[in-house]
Structure formats: C-alpha cells, structure tokens
Amino acid sequence: MKTMTLKILSEELRLECGNCLDRFYEMRERDHVPDFYTEVKPYADHWHAEIEKWREQSAEYIKENRPKHVHFMQIENAAEGMTQFFVQSFFKETSKKRFIQTIQAAQFTIQSLIMAIDERSGAQ
C-alpha cells in the first residue's frame, strides 16, 4: 500500500473541495450557466476517477491499519458527497446550506485520514 500516494491524493481532493466552494460563489456572482459538455463533464470525469481511486486506497488503508478515528463508512459518505458537489459547484441553483455542509463534512473526513496517516508514519 502506497501511503504517501494516498496522502497526496487526499491533499489534492481537500484542495479541490475548497476550489468547489470558490467556484460556487463565482458562478452565483457572475450569474454564469456553464456548458455541460465543455466545462462540467470533462472536469467531473477527471475528478470522479480521482475520487474513486481515493475511495479504494482509503478503504485498503483502513483495512490494513485500522485507524482509531477514521472508518470506512465516513470514506464512503465523503466520496459520495464529493461526486455530487464537484458537479453542483458549477450551478448557482444549488442549495447553499447543504452544499457547504457537504463540503465541510468531506474536508473533515479527508483531514482525519491525513492525520491518521501522519500519526502512523510518525510525522506531525
């Protein structure tokens, strides 16, 4: 299991969660409607593959290392949330409260996983 690869992927996803929030506000401010096939779909296809890779690697890490504060169901929920809000961030009609809460939940899970990896490897 390549723990550093999982950590890097986790950090990339955490950053992209923040980018989704920024995009959400930008789309509302500009009142922009994106073209699904040229803007949304290529972005979503790329990130959905990364999310799936993260989900699989995280599940393997949890199975092998049994971290105290990160569980498989949290990973599943975060992955599902990310697949949704990565796309929803393009659309101003998205419910703001639920959107933000889902991003925060995913970021918390990702951060918890990163901390578990750091604890396991002795880094802080």
Secondary structure, 3 states (H helix, E strand, C coil): CCHHHHHHHHHHHHHHHHHHHHHHHHHHHHCCCCCHHHHHHHHHHHHHHHHHHHHHHHHHHHHHHCCCCCCHHHHHHHHHHHHHHHHHCCCCCCCHHHHHHHHHHHHHHHHHHHHHHHHHHCCC
